[in-house]
Each structure stands twice: as C-alpha cells, then as structure tokens.
Amino acid sequence: MKILHWAGVSIFAVMAQGAMAQAYPSKLIRLVNPYAAGGPFDLVAREVAKPLSDLLGQQIVIDNRPGGGATLGADLVAKAVPDGYTLLLSGSPSHIIVPAMMSPPPYEGIKDFTSIAMIATVPNLIVAKSALPVNSMKSLIDYAKANPGRISYGSPGNGSIGHLSIELLKKLAGIDMLHVPYKGAAPAVVDLLGGQTDIAMLNISVVLPHIKSGKMRAVAMGTRKRAELLPDLPTIEEGGFKGYDAGTWYGIFGPARLPQPIVNTLYQGIAKVMNTAEIKRRLQDQQGAEVTVLSPEALAAHLQRERDDLVPLIKSIGLKAQ
C-alpha cells in the first residue's frame, strides 16, 4: 500500500510538471539584467525581450538590478522559484569572475542556475599602440620575451575580461607584462592612443575606428573564431594557443532545477528570434556583437571550461572583490 501510495505521488508530480510546462508561459516573465539601464546588457535584453514576448504570447519585462559586480541581480535569480518567470541575462562576471573574488560568494555560479541559451558574443582583441613593433601573436610573444616586464597592458579594471585574458596569455606563453588597470575601457583607450601603455585586450566596437584610422594596430582576435568585422585577423588560438577564448558573451539563465520542458520552450523561442537578420544587424551596429546561439548543454559546458581556466587564475593572482 505504501509503495503504491508513493508511486502515485511520484506519477502525480510528473503529470503536474508536464501540465505546468504545457501551460507555460501563462503570465508576465521578468528578465533580470544585473547591470545599469542603458548599458550593453540592457540593450541586448531589450533586443531579445520584445520578439520573444511576441513569440511566447506573454510580456517580458526588463528588471535592471545593478550592484555587487553583477552579483545582486544574479543572486535574486538564484534564489527565485524555478518556474520560468524569473530569468537572468548575464555573462562571465556574475557566474565566474566576481564570485571567485568573494569570500564567501553569495551563490554558486554554476550549480545555482539552469543554463538556457547563449545568445551573443562580442569579440575582444589584442591591440597595440602604433609605435610598438608587433603585428601578430608570434611577434608579440617574441618581443615580450626579449623585453621581460617592459611591456605594459591596459585594462578596464582589475578582474575585467581585459585583465584576466592577458593574465591567462602571460601564463600560457611564459611572458611577463605590467598590468595598468583603469576605471573602464574609455581611459584605457585614451592612454593606449597616447602611448602611455603598449597593448590592451578590448572590445571590438571600442577599438575598430582606431584600427581603421591607423592609430592602433590589431594583433590577434581573442575569440576562438575570427570576427565578422575583421575577418582577416587571425585568432590567438591560430597563433598557437589551443583552446584560448577571451570573448564577452551574453547568456540567459534560470534558477537551478528549472523543469526541462520550460527550458526547451525558452531555448527554442530564443533560438528562433535571435536568428533573424534584423537582430543580427542591430547587435552588430550597437556593439560589434555577433549572434551566437548555444544550447543549454553547450552553454553549461562553456561555463565549466571558463571556470576551469579563470578561477585558478583569479586565485593565483590574489584578486579580491573591492
């Protein structure tokens, strides 16, 4: 009798979950952006929210929750009910970088979330001041080895992708370079143009005008595939560093234990709306972003690889959240 009772409960739970998934979505969906309104993440959130709302038949509202290095908004979603009505648009900082700099972190960046879809990437690349005699990965590594500790690289700040990506390259190549952190990409660009620093790893939209004008030299693309806007520029991986990937990415997540039918509904909808010519054009025009749709499984694997690369690096250089 007891066995039959528990079997009945289990069957009922499965049926209830299936019914919930079939009805999903039946009310407003909140998409949390852990950054300030008007920034790159907010722009991407708005690009995906409207067409996905139309496709799913329910309104998706953007809830900007900046603070804590993107952990405040992420923490809200990590602790939300896993019913598909509270989602997160985020990337490396909220899942990997900032939690690794905190003790203790407010959540576990992988286990406390359900991966739904990667939606876009923004290529980052190494650029050099025009006077530096490098134009490829080989020439940069050779020059750095011949001048240990004498090359300076600027970044948008401690713990930024621009910082950690060069630190990872230093480790892989066995070279020494001096880090000069700034408060954002804009001052890093100004000092690189002025010759105060030698190189930087920066977002393609920030540096492309200066590359085209000849004021900066493109050295290598940080992402694993060449950028659509600079198709002739080889990647760092092509330069001999297998698996190297230092792009900025946007992904959509839910709380842990999000039912698989809901994940499937969201992923299929996201994949459909992102692969339209209009969204591709607008994202590229706004920030040089490329639509890059990855499945829940592929996003989870990407997140794990990034964690394996970055967390030991963060610990080894002693980065702490301010």
N, C-alpha and C positions, 0 to 999 in steps of 0.2 A: 504493500500500500504506500509506504513512504517513498519507495523507488519510483512508483508511478506518479506520485504527487510531485516529486522534484522534476521528473521528466516533463510533466505537464507545465510546470512553471517555466522550465527552460524553453519548451516549444512556444509558450505564450510570449516569452521575451523576444524570441526570434521573430515571431509574427508581428509583434508590436513595433520592433525596429524596422521591419520591412514596410509596414504601413506608414511609419513616420517618414521614411525615406521617399516613399511614393508620393506623399503629400508635400514634400519639400520642394521649394520654399513656400510657406503659407503666410509669411509676414515679412516685415522690413528686415534687411540684413545690414549689420554695422561692419564697415571695413575700417579698422583702426590703422592710422598712419602714425608711427612713433616719432615723427619729426614735425617741424612747424609748418603751418599753412604757407603755400606759395613756393615751397622748395621742390627739388626734383622728385621726391617720393610722393608729394601731394599731387604734382602734375601727372605722374603715372597712375596714381589711384583714380584720378578723375577720368583719365583716358579709358580705363577698363570698366569703371563703375557704370557709366551710362549705357553702353551697349550690352553689358552683362545684365543690367536691370531689365532692359527691353527683352532680352532673350529669355530670362527666367520668369518674367512677369511679376517681379516684386522690386520695390525700391531698394537701392543700395546707397547708404549714406556714408560719407567720409567723416570719421571721428579723429581729428588731429589731437594726439596726446604726446607732445614733445617732453623731453626731460630725461635725465639719467643716462645720457648717451644712447638713447632709444630703448632703454630697458623699462621705462614706466609704461609705455603703451604695450610693449611685449608682455610684461608681467600681467597686465589686465586681461589679455587674451589667454595667457597660460592658465589663469585661474577662472576663466569663464566656463559656463556649462557647454559641453561638447555637443551642441545641437545644430551647428551650422549657421547660427545667426550672429556670431561674433567672430570675425576673421581678422587677419593681420597681414599687412603688406610690409615686408621687411627684407633685410639682407644680412650680410656678414656681421656688421657691428652688433646687432641685437641678439644674434644667435651664437656667435663665436667669440668675437673680439672683446666686447665690453664685459660679458660675464667672466671671461678668463682673467680680467684685470680686477675683479671684485672678490672680496673675501668676507663673508660668503656671497655667492651670487644669489639674486632673488629667485631664480628658476634655473632649470637645466635646459640648455639651449636646443637640445635635440629631443630628449625624452618627453619634455613637457609640451610638445607641439606635434601636430599632424601636418606633414608636407602635403600640399595640394597641387601647386604648379609653380615652376619658374616661368616668368613671363617676358623678361627682357634683360639684356646685359648692356653695359656701357663700356666700350673698350678703354683701357688705360694703356699708356705707352711711355717708354723712356724717351725723354727729350734732353738735348744738351744745348748749352749756350753755343752760339755760332763760332766762337773762337776755339772751342775745345776740339782737338784733332781726332774725333771719333765719329764714325758714321755707321757702325754695325756692332753686333754683340761681340764679335772677335776683337775688334779694335778697342772697344770699351774695356773688356777684360784685360787685354794686353796692356793698355795704358794704366789701368788701375794697379796691376801687378808691378809695373815699372815705377809707379808713384804711390806706394802704400801710405794710406792715411792722408793723402794730399787732395783727393777729390772730395768735394762736398756735394751733398744732395739735399735739396729742399723737399719738404712735405707739408701737407695741410695740417699736420699736428701729430703729436705722439699717439700711437695706436691707430692712426688712419691707414687706409689701404696703401696710400703712397709711401708711408713709413714702413709698414710690415713687408710689403712686396720687395723693397730694396734690401731690407734686412735678410729676407729669405734668399735673395740673389747673392748677397755677400757670403752667406753660409754655404750655398751650393758651389759658388765659384772660388771660395777661399781667398776673398779680397777684403780690403779694409777701406771704408769710406766714412766720412764725417757727416753725421745727421744734423740738419738745421731745421728744426720744427717751426712752423708758422701757425697763425690762427686763421686757417682757411687757405683755399687754393689761390685766391687773388694775390695776396702778398708774396706767395711762393713764386708765382709767375712774374711779378714785378722784379724781384731780385734775380731771377734767372735771366730775364731780359737785360738787366743792368750788369750782369756778370759777377754779382756777389756770390752766387752759387754756380756749380758746374753742370749738374744734371737734376732731373726730377722724374718721378713717375706720376703722371697726371692724366685726368680725363680728356678724351679726345676733343670734346667740344670746347674746352678751355684753351687748348694749345694749337688747334688746327689753323686758325687765322695767322698765328705767328710762324708756323711751319711754312705756310704758303707764301708769306712775305719774306722768308729767308732769315728772320730774326732768331729762330730756333731751328735745331736740326733734329729730325726724327731718327732715333737709333734702333728701336725694336718695339714691336707690339707685345703688351703684357698678356693678352688673352691667348687662348690655345688656337684660335683661328684668326686669320687676317681680317682686318676691319674693312667694312664695305666702303668707308670713306677714304681709306688709304690701302687699297688692295695690293700695292707693290711693296709695302713694308713688311719684311719677314717678322715672324714672332720670335720671342725669346726661346721658345721650345725648338724652333727651327735652328736657332743659334747654338744648340747643343744641350739644352736643359730640359730633358724629357719630363713631361707632365706639368711644367710650370704654367700657372694660370693665375693672373692677377687682375681679373676684370671686376667691375662693380656689377652686382646683379640685384634684380627685384624678384621676390618670390611671395606667394600667398600661402598662408598657413592657417590652421585652426588649432584649437586646444587638443591635447592628447585624447586619444580614444574617440575621435570623430568617426561615426559609423561609415563604413566603406561605401554604401550606396550614395551617401551625401557627398563624400569625396569625389566619387565618379561623376555625379551630376555637375559639381563645380568645375572639375577639371575639363570635362567635355565642353562646357559652356565657355570657359576661359580660352581653351584652345581655338574654338570657333571664332570668338570675337577678336582675338589677338592676331589671327592670320588674315587680316584684311588690309588692303593696300592703304587705306586712309589712316589707320592707326600706325602702321609701319612708317608712313611718311611723316606724320606729326611727331612721333617719338624721335625720329632721326633729326628732324628740324629743330626740336626743342633742346636736345642734349646729346645728340650723336648716338642715341640708344638704338640697339638692334633687337627686334622681336626674337626671343629665344625661348620657345615653349618646351619645357621639360615635364615629363610625367611625375606623379607623386613619388614613384620609386626612384626615378633618375634624380629628382631634386634631393631626396633623402641621401642618396649615395654621394652627390656633390657636396652636400653639407658635411657629411662624415669625412670625406677627403680633405676638405678645407680645415676642418677641426684638427685632423691629424697633422697637417702642415703648420697651422698657426698657433695652436695652444702651446706646444713645447717651445716654439719660438718666443712667444709672449713671456713665458715663464723664464726662459734663459736670459732675456734682456731685462727682466725685472720690472716690466710695465705694471703700474698700479693705477686704478681709477682715481681721478682727482676729485 
